[in-house]
Amino acid sequence: MSTTTGALRTLQRELSPLERWYWIADQISPLNVVGRVRLHGPVPRASLRSALTALQDRHPSLRVAIEADTTGRHPRFVPADGRPVPLDHRTLESPEAVRDGWAHVIDEELVNGRIDPLTGPLATAVVLSGPGPAGEVHDLILSVPHVIADGTTVISLLRQWAELAAGGPAGPRAALPPAEDLFPAEHRGTAGQVRAKAKADRDEADLERLRPHRVDADRSVPFEQRRTRFLHRSLDAPALDRLARACRARGVTIHGVLAAAMVRALATDAGAADGSWYSIGSPVDFRGDLEPPVDPDDVGSYVATIPTLVEHLADRPLWDTAEEISADLRRRKALGEQFSMINQIGSSGPQNLAESLPFVRHLDEKGPINFCLSNIGRFPFPDTVGPWRATGAQFVASLSVVGAFVATVNSSHHQLAWNFTYAQGLVRDERAARIADSCVERVLALVRAAD
């Protein structure tokens, strides 16, 4: 969905209920989506700045701020023309600094870096340049608030930025309506509310019957002091290839395997008894289900988190759990639960920051999901962009007040990036690293056993 005509290139409208909730959560504690890709070879600084300007000019959502009325209600996107996306271009001196510099910047700065919605624009960029093992490398990093971005958005923006720097064409995109306006007819209006109520009733019955566990807090951290930490993990090309073959042979999804490993790792670390239940959230991309569908290159947040209830049985084959998770997600998506979830937020979510505390406290203490696996699957980021080789495209999610432990996953450049973020304090640093390592090791052990 795209157009190049006049007024449609300016975004001026009220935030949708989902966007409003992300905007409120971001005011409590930053809620960003951060993407990174590495370009190998000489890249002129001026070309990166001019390409970033062209990228901003292409997308109306990158040229806005957000303002509300005097009560903090009715937030609107308003033009922030004339304000370029900030670009911080740094030079690193050693291969060692370059190797881990991007992860350090994301962990120490960007997942907790506040992007002021009052002034706009709703993005910031960092480039880290320095010597790599085989010559010059440049890490391009973008941070965008969740109110206008998800994982697909931010990696797509990185690809477009690199293509523009290589001299690619600079065509403008449309200012799109809210995602809720593009829902299929059966998920809009009264019909949508009926479906949302049915989903809420099913969820409530499941929670009452199974009483699923959550990520238990190591200590209490006030909402406004929540700070996200980031851990990078990955599967290399041979491991990813073997995992994909094993999943195809068994008719399960890679997502199902990763989610099963996460539940097993968390439950084992917590010493959970057999027969305990866990609820893991899976943010689902619904761009292709909208009417009309939204192109992956358009900027916006087009995911909704669907819960899956998983029984922990320590000796049960992980493939069996993965098969159940895969089937459950297919069933829930077929019911349109991704749309019902957003309609629930529209009917029960807060209207402004001042009124948000009860809603936030309910999510924090009784919400069905506080750990998730956000997997956008295979993202076709080209291995070559103009004169440069590209590697390591991936994304990371801030948590704000919407979770305690989250993994973000994509497969690009023959590698599976498996990034973990956690709310520091709620989850101790050593516990988070232990669970992340356990997740990866369980999948690798499964792959080794399948060979």
C-alpha positions, 0 to 999 in steps of 0.5 A: 500500500503506497502512493505518491500524491500530495496530502497523503504524504503528510501524516496528521491524524489522531493516534489509534487505540493501539498507538495511544497505548504504546505512546503512554507506555513509552512515557512511563519508560522507553518503548523502542525498537532498535535495528542494526546491520553491518556494511563491509567496505568504505562508506562515505559519511556524507552518503549516509547522512544524505541517505538518512535524509532521503529515508526520512523524506520517503516516510511520513511517519519519520517526519512527525511529532505527537501532541495531545490536548491539555488533559493529555488525551487525544494524542495526534501525529503532527508535522515535525518538518525541518527536524532531521533524524539525529545521526551520531557517527562515531569512529572506533579505533580497534577491531575489538571495539568494533566487534562488540561496539554495536551491542554495547551502544544498544544495551547502554544507550538505545533500548533506554534512550528516550526519543521525545515525541513532543519535538520529533522526529520519532527516530534516531540513528547511530553509525559505528565505523572502524576496522574489521577483520578484513577491512573497514566496517560500518554498523548502521543502527536505528532506534524508533518508538514502538508507536510507529515501528515493529521489528519488520519496520526497523529492519526494512528501514535499515535496508532502505537506508543502505540502498539509498546510500548506494544510490538507489531510487528515492520514491515516497511512501503514503501516510497510511490510516491506522491499522484498526481501520484496515481490519477485515470487516468481521473484526471491525465495529460491533462484530469485532467487539463481539469477537474480542469479548469471546477471546477475553472470555476464553482467556479468562477461563484458561487463566482460571483453570490452568493458573499459568506461571509468569516470569517471577520478579527477583525484586520490585522495580517502580514502573518509571525506573524500569530499565531494559538490558540486552543480551545477544545470542545467535545460531550460525548458518550450519545450525540454522540449516539443520534446525530448518531441515529438522522442523520441516521433517517434523511439520513444526515451525522454528518459532514453535521450537524456540518458544518450547525451548524458552518455556523449558529453560524458564521453568527449569531455572525456576524449579517448576514442578511437572504439570505447571503451566506457562503462558508465552506471548507470540507477537504476530505480524498481521500486515498481510491480513489487512484490507488492503494488505500493508507492504513490509516497507511501510512504517508502522506497528503491525503486530499483536501478541497472542498467548499460548499456554504450555504445560511444563513436563521436564522429560517430555520431548521438546519436539512434542511441545513445539508441535503443540505451540505451532498448532495452537498459534495456527488455530488462534491466528485462524480465529483472528485473535491478533485483531481481537487482542487489539480491539481489547486494548481499544475498549479497556486501554487508558486514555492518557498517562495520568489514568494509566496506572491501574491498567499498567498495574493490572498488566504487571501483576495479573496480566497473562503474559510477561514473557514473549518471543517476537519472531519475524522469521526470515527477513530477506535482507540482501547479502550485497547492497551496492558495493557493500557486503551486508551482515548481521541484520537484526532487531531488539525490543525495549520492554517499558512496562509491558514485559519482564523477559522478551526474545526477538528473532529473525533469520537474515544473512544465513544466521538466526539472530536471537536477542534477549531483553529483560527488565533489570532488577525484575530479572537479575543479570546473571539469571537473564544470561543463564536463561538465554544460554539455556534457551540456545543450548536446548535448541542446539542439543535438539539439532545435534540429536536430529542429525 
